[in-house]
Amino acid sequence: MSTVPDEASFYRRQVVLPEIGAAGQARLKAARVLVIGAGGLGSPLLMYLAGAGVGTLGFADYDCVEPSNLHRQILHGVDRLDMPKVRSAALTLARINPHVRLVEHAVPVNAGNADALVAQYDIVADGCDNFATRDAVHAACRRAGIVLVSAAVQLADGILTTFKSHLGGSHPCFRCLYPEVPALAPSCSEIGVLGPAVGVMGALQAIEVIKEILGVEPSLSGTLAMYDAWSCDVTKVELPRRENCPCCGAAQEGKAGQPPVTGGNRTTSSVAVSGCDFST
């Protein structure tokens, strides 16, 4: 039976980075991160966060592993078919880094339990596959004053941003991007999804989570990054806070927990994003 390497051996190659160092590695170890979804995005996201030494990793998913998951959900394998995804994820992550504390949440995340889940963590990363869950998680993070790093993929296209609207100022919220509930998006089974594209977006999402833990700038708050796998193009556009936002706009000022709107008179987002972007 092999001996488990000490933690210093695990992180030697990243501790030498000036953005991390010993102090940054200590911040990673102290961090508590919740990942919503242990599927296509959650797989690389969780694996890289575990490898980086995030001290506590929680992950919420209510699904079981299916054959159609395996081309992109690399946490799982054929020997895990029908196993709950959170259990499969825990088995894989424990093999990657036994020094990380793993917390399984085998529950469907919704408006009824999102607050209680989010309250146990310092930062949340969203990789789920439906608008209602994303909206509930964002609202819970906003109420708790917690940063949310959000990514989504469909076909071979991905988007990524960070939400810090609890800070007020020019920071937009999830509903600045989606002021109205989008029409029901077609699923992966209907239109397909490119496995490596999901992997790229999950890896980028892990970097943004690590940046937020370490305080490395620039943050993606107020910026939407869009990735086209077929052309290998990454486009970044401004995502401003909307004065007429149904969640954080001027009409909401004075209500409990609402920070003031600042930063100009912009009332519309500079980017339109399809409602068909919630597959993982």
Contacts in CASP RR format, 6 or more apart in sequence:
PFRMAT RR
TARGET T0000
AUTHOR 0000-0000-0000
METHOD contacts of the structure
MODEL  1
MSTVPDEASFYRRQVVLPEIGAAGQARLKAARVLVIGAGGLGSPLLMYLA
GAGVGTLGFADYDCVEPSNLHRQILHGVDRLDMPKVRSAALTLARINPHV
RLVEHAVPVNAGNADALVAQYDIVADGCDNFATRDAVHAACRRAGIVLVS
AAVQLADGILTTFKSHLGGSHPCFRCLYPEVPALAPSCSEIGVLGPAVGV
MGALQAIEVIKEILGVEPSLSGTLAMYDAWSCDVTKVELPRRENCPCCGA
AQEGKAGQPPVTGGNRTTSSVAVSGCDFST
4 98 0 8 1.000
4 99 0 8 1.000
7 29 0 8 1.000
7 53 0 8 1.000
7 99 0 8 1.000
10 51 0 8 1.000
10 53 0 8 1.000
10 97 0 8 1.000
10 99 0 8 1.000
11 25 0 8 1.000
11 52 0 8 1.000
11 53 0 8 1.000
14 20 0 8 1.000
14 25 0 8 1.000
14 52 0 8 1.000
15 21 0 8 1.000
15 22 0 8 1.000
15 25 0 8 1.000
19 214 0 8 1.000
19 216 0 8 1.000
20 28 0 8 1.000
20 214 0 8 1.000
24 214 0 8 1.000
25 53 0 8 1.000
27 213 0 8 1.000
27 214 0 8 1.000
28 52 0 8 1.000
28 53 0 8 1.000
28 54 0 8 1.000
28 55 0 8 1.000
28 210 0 8 1.000
28 213 0 8 1.000
28 214 0 8 1.000
29 53 0 8 1.000
29 54 0 8 1.000
29 55 0 8 1.000
30 55 0 8 1.000
31 54 0 8 1.000
31 55 0 8 1.000
31 56 0 8 1.000
31 122 0 8 1.000
31 123 0 8 1.000
31 213 0 8 1.000
32 55 0 8 1.000
32 56 0 8 1.000
32 58 0 8 1.000
32 120 0 8 1.000
32 121 0 8 1.000
32 122 0 8 1.000
32 123 0 8 1.000
33 49 0 8 1.000
33 54 0 8 1.000
33 56 0 8 1.000
33 57 0 8 1.000
33 58 0 8 1.000
33 121 0 8 1.000
33 122 0 8 1.000
33 123 0 8 1.000
33 124 0 8 1.000
33 125 0 8 1.000
33 209 0 8 1.000
33 213 0 8 1.000
34 58 0 8 1.000
34 59 0 8 1.000
34 60 0 8 1.000
34 105 0 8 1.000
34 117 0 8 1.000
34 118 0 8 1.000
34 120 0 8 1.000
34 121 0 8 1.000
34 123 0 8 1.000
34 124 0 8 1.000
34 125 0 8 1.000
35 42 0 8 1.000
35 45 0 8 1.000
35 46 0 8 1.000
35 49 0 8 1.000
35 57 0 8 1.000
35 58 0 8 1.000
35 59 0 8 1.000
35 60 0 8 1.000
35 124 0 8 1.000
35 125 0 8 1.000
35 127 0 8 1.000
36 59 0 8 1.000
36 60 0 8 1.000
36 61 0 8 1.000
36 109 0 8 1.000
36 124 0 8 1.000
36 125 0 8 1.000
36 126 0 8 1.000
36 127 0 8 1.000
36 128 0 8 1.000
36 133 0 8 1.000
36 137 0 8 1.000
37 59 0 8 1.000
37 60 0 8 1.000
37 61 0 8 1.000
37 85 0 8 1.000
37 127 0 8 1.000
37 128 0 8 1.000
37 129 0 8 1.000
37 280 0 8 1.000
38 46 0 8 1.000
38 59 0 8 1.000
38 60 0 8 1.000
38 61 0 8 1.000
38 73 0 8 1.000
38 75 0 8 1.000
38 85 0 8 1.000
38 86 0 8 1.000
38 88 0 8 1.000
38 89 0 8 1.000
39 61 0 8 1.000
39 63 0 8 1.000
39 69 0 8 1.000
39 72 0 8 1.000
39 73 0 8 1.000
39 75 0 8 1.000
39 76 0 8 1.000
39 85 0 8 1.000
39 127 0 8 1.000
39 280 0 8 1.000
40 69 0 8 1.000
40 72 0 8 1.000
40 73 0 8 1.000
40 74 0 8 1.000
40 127 0 8 1.000
40 153 0 8 1.000
40 195 0 8 1.000
40 198 0 8 1.000
40 199 0 8 1.000
40 202 0 8 1.000
40 280 0 8 1.000
41 127 0 8 1.000
41 151 0 8 1.000
41 152 0 8 1.000
41 153 0 8 1.000
41 198 0 8 1.000
41 199 0 8 1.000
41 201 0 8 1.000
41 202 0 8 1.000
41 205 0 8 1.000
41 280 0 8 1.000
42 59 0 8 1.000
42 73 0 8 1.000
42 75 0 8 1.000
42 125 0 8 1.000
42 127 0 8 1.000
42 202 0 8 1.000
42 280 0 8 1.000
43 72 0 8 1.000
43 73 0 8 1.000
43 74 0 8 1.000
43 75 0 8 1.000
43 76 0 8 1.000
43 89 0 8 1.000
43 198 0 8 1.000
43 199 0 8 1.000
43 202 0 8 1.000
44 74 0 8 1.000
44 198 0 8 1.000
44 199 0 8 1.000
44 202 0 8 1.000
44 203 0 8 1.000
44 206 0 8 1.000
45 125 0 8 1.000
45 127 0 8 1.000
45 151 0 8 1.000
45 202 0 8 1.000
45 203 0 8 1.000
45 205 0 8 1.000
45 206 0 8 1.000
45 209 0 8 1.000
46 57 0 8 1.000
46 59 0 8 1.000
46 75 0 8 1.000
46 89 0 8 1.000
46 93 0 8 1.000
47 74 0 8 1.000
47 75 0 8 1.000
47 92 0 8 1.000
47 93 0 8 1.000
47 96 0 8 1.000
48 202 0 8 1.000
48 203 0 8 1.000
48 206 0 8 1.000
48 207 0 8 1.000
49 57 0 8 1.000
49 206 0 8 1.000
49 209 0 8 1.000
49 210 0 8 1.000
50 57 0 8 1.000
50 93 0 8 1.000
50 96 0 8 1.000
50 97 0 8 1.000
50 100 0 8 1.000
51 96 0 8 1.000
51 97 0 8 1.000
51 100 0 8 1.000
52 206 0 8 1.000
52 210 0 8 1.000
53 97 0 8 1.000
53 99 0 8 1.000
53 100 0 8 1.000
54 100 0 8 1.000
54 209 0 8 1.000
54 213 0 8 1.000
55 99 0 8 1.000
55 100 0 8 1.000
55 101 0 8 1.000
56 100 0 8 1.000
56 101 0 8 1.000
56 103 0 8 1.000
56 121 0 8 1.000
57 93 0 8 1.000
57 100 0 8 1.000
57 101 0 8 1.000
57 102 0 8 1.000
57 103 0 8 1.000
58 102 0 8 1.000
58 103 0 8 1.000
58 104 0 8 1.000
58 105 0 8 1.000
58 121 0 8 1.000
59 86 0 8 1.000
59 89 0 8 1.000
59 102 0 8 1.000
59 103 0 8 1.000
59 104 0 8 1.000
59 105 0 8 1.000
60 86 0 8 1.000
60 105 0 8 1.000
60 106 0 8 1.000
60 107 0 8 1.000
60 109 0 8 1.000
60 117 0 8 1.000
61 84 0 8 1.000
61 85 0 8 1.000
61 86 0 8 1.000
61 89 0 8 1.000
61 105 0 8 1.000
61 106 0 8 1.000
62 106 0 8 1.000
62 107 0 8 1.000
62 108 0 8 1.000
63 84 0 8 1.000
63 85 0 8 1.000
64 82 0 8 1.000
64 83 0 8 1.000
64 84 0 8 1.000
64 85 0 8 1.000
65 73 0 8 1.000
65 76 0 8 1.000
65 77 0 8 1.000
65 80 0 8 1.000
65 81 0 8 1.000
65 82 0 8 1.000
65 83 0 8 1.000
65 84 0 8 1.000
65 85 0 8 1.000
65 88 0 8 1.000
66 81 0 8 1.000
67 78 0 8 1.000
67 81 0 8 1.000
68 188 0 8 1.000
68 189 0 8 1.000
69 76 0 8 1.000
70 76 0 8 1.000
70 77 0 8 1.000
70 78 0 8 1.000
71 195 0 8 1.000
72 193 0 8 1.000
72 194 0 8 1.000
72 195 0 8 1.000
72 196 0 8 1.000
72 198 0 8 1.000
72 199 0 8 1.000
73 85 0 8 1.000
74 199 0 8 1.000
75 85 0 8 1.000
75 88 0 8 1.000
75 89 0 8 1.000
75 92 0 8 1.000
75 93 0 8 1.000
76 83 0 8 1.000
76 85 0 8 1.000
76 88 0 8 1.000
76 89 0 8 1.000
76 92 0 8 1.000
77 88 0 8 1.000
80 88 0 8 1.000
80 91 0 8 1.000
84 106 0 8 1.000
86 104 0 8 1.000
86 105 0 8 1.000
86 106 0 8 1.000
87 104 0 8 1.000
87 106 0 8 1.000
89 102 0 8 1.000
89 104 0 8 1.000
90 102 0 8 1.000
90 104 0 8 1.000
93 100 0 8 1.000
93 102 0 8 1.000
94 100 0 8 1.000
94 102 0 8 1.000
103 120 0 8 1.000
105 117 0 8 1.000
107 113 0 8 1.000
107 117 0 8 1.000
108 133 0 8 1.000
109 117 0 8 1.000
109 128 0 8 1.000
109 133 0 8 1.000
109 136 0 8 1.000
109 137 0 8 1.000
110 132 0 8 1.000
110 133 0 8 1.000
110 136 0 8 1.000
111 132 0 8 1.000
111 136 0 8 1.000
111 139 0 8 1.000
112 136 0 8 1.000
114 136 0 8 1.000
114 137 0 8 1.000
114 139 0 8 1.000
114 140 0 8 1.000
115 140 0 8 1.000
115 143 0 8 1.000
115 144 0 8 1.000
117 140 0 8 1.000
118 124 0 8 1.000
118 137 0 8 1.000
118 140 0 8 1.000
118 141 0 8 1.000
118 144 0 8 1.000
118 146 0 8 1.000
119 144 0 8 1.000
121 146 0 8 1.000
122 146 0 8 1.000
122 213 0 8 1.000
123 146 0 8 1.000
123 147 0 8 1.000
123 148 0 8 1.000
123 149 0 8 1.000
123 209 0 8 1.000
123 212 0 8 1.000
123 213 0 8 1.000
124 137 0 8 1.000
124 141 0 8 1.000
124 146 0 8 1.000
124 147 0 8 1.000
124 148 0 8 1.000
124 149 0 8 1.000
125 148 0 8 1.000
125 149 0 8 1.000
125 150 0 8 1.000
125 151 0 8 1.000
125 205 0 8 1.000
125 206 0 8 1.000
125 209 0 8 1.000
126 134 0 8 1.000
126 137 0 8 1.000
126 138 0 8 1.000
126 148 0 8 1.000
126 149 0 8 1.000
126 150 0 8 1.000
126 151 0 8 1.000
127 150 0 8 1.000
127 151 0 8 1.000
127 152 0 8 1.000
127 205 0 8 1.000
127 280 0 8 1.000
128 134 0 8 1.000
128 137 0 8 1.000
128 278 0 8 1.000
128 280 0 8 1.000
129 187 0 8 1.000
129 278 0 8 1.000
129 279 0 8 1.000
129 280 0 8 1.000
130 278 0 8 1.000
131 178 0 8 1.000
131 181 0 8 1.000
131 182 0 8 1.000
131 185 0 8 1.000
131 275 0 8 1.000
131 278 0 8 1.000
134 150 0 8 1.000
134 174 0 8 1.000
134 278 0 8 1.000
135 174 0 8 1.000
135 175 0 8 1.000
135 178 0 8 1.000
135 181 0 8 1.000
137 148 0 8 1.000
138 148 0 8 1.000
138 150 0 8 1.000
138 163 0 8 1.000
138 173 0 8 1.000
138 174 0 8 1.000
138 175 0 8 1.000
139 174 0 8 1.000
139 247 0 8 1.000
140 146 0 8 1.000
141 147 0 8 1.000
141 148 0 8 1.000
141 163 0 8 1.000
141 166 0 8 1.000
142 163 0 8 1.000
142 165 0 8 1.000
142 166 0 8 1.000
142 173 0 8 1.000
142 247 0 8 1.000
142 248 0 8 1.000
143 166 0 8 1.000
143 257 0 8 1.000
144 166 0 8 1.000
145 166 0 8 1.000
146 166 0 8 1.000
147 162 0 8 1.000
147 163 0 8 1.000
147 164 0 8 1.000
147 212 0 8 1.000
148 162 0 8 1.000
148 163 0 8 1.000
148 164 0 8 1.000
148 174 0 8 1.000
149 160 0 8 1.000
149 161 0 8 1.000
149 162 0 8 1.000
149 163 0 8 1.000
149 205 0 8 1.000
149 208 0 8 1.000
149 209 0 8 1.000
149 212 0 8 1.000
149 220 0 8 1.000
150 160 0 8 1.000
150 161 0 8 1.000
150 162 0 8 1.000
150 163 0 8 1.000
150 174 0 8 1.000
151 158 0 8 1.000
151 159 0 8 1.000
151 160 0 8 1.000
151 201 0 8 1.000
151 202 0 8 1.000
151 204 0 8 1.000
151 205 0 8 1.000
152 158 0 8 1.000
152 159 0 8 1.000
152 201 0 8 1.000
152 277 0 8 1.000
152 278 0 8 1.000
152 279 0 8 1.000
152 280 0 8 1.000
153 159 0 8 1.000
153 193 0 8 1.000
153 197 0 8 1.000
153 198 0 8 1.000
153 201 0 8 1.000
153 277 0 8 1.000
153 279 0 8 1.000
153 280 0 8 1.000
154 185 0 8 1.000
154 186 0 8 1.000
154 188 0 8 1.000
154 191 0 8 1.000
154 192 0 8 1.000
154 193 0 8 1.000
154 274 0 8 1.000
154 276 0 8 1.000
154 277 0 8 1.000
154 278 0 8 1.000
154 279 0 8 1.000
155 191 0 8 1.000
155 192 0 8 1.000
155 193 0 8 1.000
155 194 0 8 1.000
155 197 0 8 1.000
156 193 0 8 1.000
156 194 0 8 1.000
156 197 0 8 1.000
156 228 0 8 1.000
156 229 0 8 1.000
156 230 0 8 1.000
157 197 0 8 1.000
157 226 0 8 1.000
157 227 0 8 1.000
157 228 0 8 1.000
157 229 0 8 1.000
157 277 0 8 1.000
158 197 0 8 1.000
158 201 0 8 1.000
158 226 0 8 1.000
158 227 0 8 1.000
158 228 0 8 1.000
158 229 0 8 1.000
158 277 0 8 1.000
159 201 0 8 1.000
159 224 0 8 1.000
159 225 0 8 1.000
159 226 0 8 1.000
159 227 0 8 1.000
159 273 0 8 1.000
159 277 0 8 1.000
160 201 0 8 1.000
160 204 0 8 1.000
160 205 0 8 1.000
160 208 0 8 1.000
160 220 0 8 1.000
160 224 0 8 1.000
160 225 0 8 1.000
160 227 0 8 1.000
161 177 0 8 1.000
161 220 0 8 1.000
161 221 0 8 1.000
161 222 0 8 1.000
161 223 0 8 1.000
161 224 0 8 1.000
161 225 0 8 1.000
161 239 0 8 1.000
162 208 0 8 1.000
162 212 0 8 1.000
162 219 0 8 1.000
162 220 0 8 1.000
162 221 0 8 1.000
162 222 0 8 1.000
163 171 0 8 1.000
163 172 0 8 1.000
163 173 0 8 1.000
163 174 0 8 1.000
163 221 0 8 1.000
164 171 0 8 1.000
164 219 0 8 1.000
164 221 0 8 1.000
165 171 0 8 1.000
165 172 0 8 1.000
165 173 0 8 1.000
165 174 0 8 1.000
165 176 0 8 1.000
165 241 0 8 1.000
165 247 0 8 1.000
165 248 0 8 1.000
165 259 0 8 1.000
166 259 0 8 1.000
167 259 0 8 1.000
168 241 0 8 1.000
168 248 0 8 1.000
168 259 0 8 1.000
168 260 0 8 1.000
168 261 0 8 1.000
168 262 0 8 1.000
169 241 0 8 1.000
169 259 0 8 1.000
169 260 0 8 1.000
169 261 0 8 1.000
169 262 0 8 1.000
169 263 0 8 1.000
170 222 0 8 1.000
170 240 0 8 1.000
170 241 0 8 1.000
170 262 0 8 1.000
170 263 0 8 1.000
171 221 0 8 1.000
171 222 0 8 1.000
171 241 0 8 1.000
172 221 0 8 1.000
172 222 0 8 1.000
172 239 0 8 1.000
172 240 0 8 1.000
172 241 0 8 1.000
172 242 0 8 1.000
172 245 0 8 1.000
172 248 0 8 1.000
172 269 0 8 1.000
173 241 0 8 1.000
173 245 0 8 1.000
173 247 0 8 1.000
173 248 0 8 1.000
174 247 0 8 1.000
175 245 0 8 1.000
175 246 0 8 1.000
175 247 0 8 1.000
175 248 0 8 1.000
176 239 0 8 1.000
176 240 0 8 1.000
176 241 0 8 1.000
176 242 0 8 1.000
176 245 0 8 1.000
176 247 0 8 1.000
176 248 0 8 1.000
176 269 0 8 1.000
177 224 0 8 1.000
177 239 0 8 1.000
177 269 0 8 1.000
177 273 0 8 1.000
178 273 0 8 1.000
178 275 0 8 1.000
179 242 0 8 1.000
179 244 0 8 1.000
179 245 0 8 1.000
179 246 0 8 1.000
179 269 0 8 1.000
182 274 0 8 1.000
182 275 0 8 1.000
182 276 0 8 1.000
183 275 0 8 1.000
185 274 0 8 1.000
185 275 0 8 1.000
185 276 0 8 1.000
185 277 0 8 1.000
185 278 0 8 1.000
185 279 0 8 1.000
186 276 0 8 1.000
187 279 0 8 1.000
188 279 0 8 1.000
188 280 0 8 1.000
191 276 0 8 1.000
192 279 0 8 1.000
193 279 0 8 1.000
193 280 0 8 1.000
194 229 0 8 1.000
196 229 0 8 1.000
197 227 0 8 1.000
197 229 0 8 1.000
198 280 0 8 1.000
200 227 0 8 1.000
200 229 0 8 1.000
201 227 0 8 1.000
204 225 0 8 1.000
204 227 0 8 1.000
208 219 0 8 1.000
208 220 0 8 1.000
210 216 0 8 1.000
211 217 0 8 1.000
211 219 0 8 1.000
212 219 0 8 1.000
222 238 0 8 1.000
222 239 0 8 1.000
222 240 0 8 1.000
222 241 0 8 1.000
223 236 0 8 1.000
223 237 0 8 1.000
223 238 0 8 1.000
223 239 0 8 1.000
224 236 0 8 1.000
224 237 0 8 1.000
224 238 0 8 1.000
224 239 0 8 1.000
224 271 0 8 1.000
224 273 0 8 1.000
225 234 0 8 1.000
225 235 0 8 1.000
225 236 0 8 1.000
226 234 0 8 1.000
226 235 0 8 1.000
226 236 0 8 1.000
226 237 0 8 1.000
227 233 0 8 1.000
227 234 0 8 1.000
228 234 0 8 1.000
228 235 0 8 1.000
237 270 0 8 1.000
237 271 0 8 1.000
238 270 0 8 1.000
238 271 0 8 1.000
239 269 0 8 1.000
239 270 0 8 1.000
239 271 0 8 1.000
240 266 0 8 1.000
240 269 0 8 1.000
240 270 0 8 1.000
241 248 0 8 1.000
241 249 0 8 1.000
241 261 0 8 1.000
241 263 0 8 1.000
241 266 0 8 1.000
242 248 0 8 1.000
242 249 0 8 1.000
242 266 0 8 1.000
242 267 0 8 1.000
242 268 0 8 1.000
242 269 0 8 1.000
243 249 0 8 1.000
243 250 0 8 1.000
243 261 0 8 1.000
243 264 0 8 1.000
243 265 0 8 1.000
243 266 0 8 1.000
243 267 0 8 1.000
244 250 0 8 1.000
244 251 0 8 1.000
244 267 0 8 1.000
245 252 0 8 1.000
246 252 0 8 1.000
248 258 0 8 1.000
248 259 0 8 1.000
248 261 0 8 1.000
249 261 0 8 1.000
250 261 0 8 1.000
252 258 0 8 1.000
253 260 0 8 1.000
253 261 0 8 1.000
END
